[in-house]
Amino acid sequence: LLIGTGRGLVGYSAQGGWYTPPLARAIGPVEIRALVFVGPTAYVGTQAGLLKVESPHEGGSVRRFGEAHGLAGDGIFALHLAPNGDLYIGQPEGMGIWRAGAPAPVAARSGGAPANTGVLSFCRDREGVLWIGTSSGLYRQTGNTYERLGEAEGLSNTDISSVMQDREGSLWIGTLRGGLNR
């Protein structure tokens, strides 16, 4: 089990307890907000950008991506791996997408994608719909279009911090100032 903290990455093993994984040494003591593994590559969302770590289990090489590489800014709040291999990147300024096989991420600014708002969480439901929690509402992505949902659609608040689907298929939406919605 790997856990991102405000001071880096730690590991836990039921057999050996807490330990410092090789990936932690590779990226150093940064605030980790999100972590996704894609085959032999780890993507780490930090306050200072997206880190791409090749061969993370051996300590690997680290490359940092941010605004200078096409993202809306440097800070990363959330990461989500899509079924097609695209990596969705939640940022204070909006959303970025690293297209499978592309050399670097790009800011997503079409089809009504969340822009100029903090993207805090992602959840893909059983039907394949991507739900995006932002500081200005909940977005539902269907194909290449995005629909924004807010208080008019029944949410208690539009500052969405987390989105999860339970085993019965209900969508649970956590807000920063309005409690939990279902």
C-alpha positions, 0 to 999 in steps of 0.5 A, a space after each residue: 500500500 502506498 500513501 501520499 502525504 504532505 511530506 512525500 510518500 510512505 508505504 505500508 506492508 502487513 508483513 513489515 509495517 511502515 517503510 520508505 518505498 524507492 519511489 519516495 526517494 525518487 520524488 523527494 519530500 513533496 506534498 502528494 495529492 494524487 497517485 496513478 500507476 500506468 504499467 511501469 510508470 507512476 504519475 504523481 500529482 503534487 502542488 508543484 506539478 505532475 511528476 512522471 516517474 519511469 520504473 518507480 519500483 527501482 527509484 526511476 527517473 523523474 520528469 516534471 510537467 506543469 504550465 510550461 508544458 501545456 497544463 493550465 498551471 502547476 498545481 495538481 489536485 486529482 488524477 484519473 486514468 480513463 479506460 482508453 489510457 488517457 490521464 485526466 488531471 484536476 488542477 486549480 485552474 481547470 482540467 488537463 488531459 494527457 492523451 495516451 501516447 502523447 509527449 506531454 499533457 494539455 489543458 482541456 478547453 473544449 466541449 464545455 470542459 471545466 475551465 477556470 475552476 478547481 477540479 478536485 476529484 474524478 469518478 467513473 461510474 459503472 456505465 462509463 460516465 466520468 463525474 468531475 467534482 469542481 469548486 463550481 459544481 459537478 460535471 458529467 462527461 458523456 463522450 466529448 461533452 460536459 454538463 454542469 450540475 449545481 444547486 438547481 439540480 439538487 446539490 446542497 453546495 457547488 464546491 465538490 470535494 469528492 465523488 464516489 459510486 457505491 456497490 449499489 450504484 448510487 453516486 455519493 457527492 461530498 461538498 466542502 460546505 454542504 455536507 454529503 449528497 446522494 
